[in-house]
Amino acid sequence: MFIAYVALAVVLSLFLVFSARSDITRDPKVTEQLKALGVPDSWFLPLGLVKIAGALGLLAGIVYRPLGIAAAIGVVLYFLGAVVTHLRGGDMKRVGTPAVIMLLAVAPLVLGFATL
């Protein structure tokens, strides 16, 4: 189970870093979508930094599992917020992506508890 945790933590961390890059550099495609959902410009950098913190926490969880568990909880909550934001904004077309990532983040959370 430890190997599964490591694999999922690395894959999810890579995704989070690439996603954070789009937020921090204000990729026009991403900013248009976020603005359409009512996310203010001033939130782009903090949202990107939270994703990077989650990625670092998941990777640190390979060595110190409680930190990985806390990071996984944070990532699940972050993407739960993204799902809610999409639903409140009426964006049914794009709600699937954050929902899938949220469910993916549950796996390292469960594996983190299983390998304590």
C-alpha positions, 0 to 999 in steps of 0.5 A, spaced: 500 500 500 505 504 501 507 504 493 500 505 491 500 511 496 507 514 493 505 513 486 498 517 487 502 522 491 507 523 485 501 523 480 497 528 484 502 532 486 504 533 478 497 535 476 497 540 482 503 543 480 501 544 473 494 546 475 497 551 479 502 554 474 496 556 470 493 560 476 499 563 477 501 565 470 494 567 469 493 563 463 488 566 459 483 560 458 483 559 466 482 566 468 476 566 463 473 560 466 474 563 473 472 570 472 466 567 469 464 563 475 465 569 479 472 568 482 476 575 483 483 576 480 486 577 487 485 570 488 489 567 482 495 567 486 493 564 493 489 559 489 495 557 485 499 557 492 494 553 495 495 547 490 503 548 490 502 547 498 498 541 497 503 538 492 508 539 497 504 536 503 503 530 499 510 529 497 512 530 504 507 525 506 511 519 503 516 521 509 512 523 514 505 520 513 501 525 518 503 531 513 501 527 507 494 525 510 493 533 512 495 535 505 490 530 502 484 532 506 486 539 504 486 537 497 479 534 497 476 540 501 480 545 495 476 541 490 470 540 493 470 548 494 471 548 486 465 543 485 461 547 489 463 553 485 462 550 479 455 548 481 453 555 484 456 558 477 451 553 473 457 550 470 455 543 469 459 542 463 466 543 467 464 540 474 466 533 472 474 535 472 474 538 479 470 532 481 474 527 479 480 530 482 477 531 488 475 523 488 482 522 486 485 525 492 481 521 496 485 515 494 492 518 498 488 520 504 485 513 505 492 510 503 495 514 508 491 512 513 492 505 511 500 505 511 500 509 518 
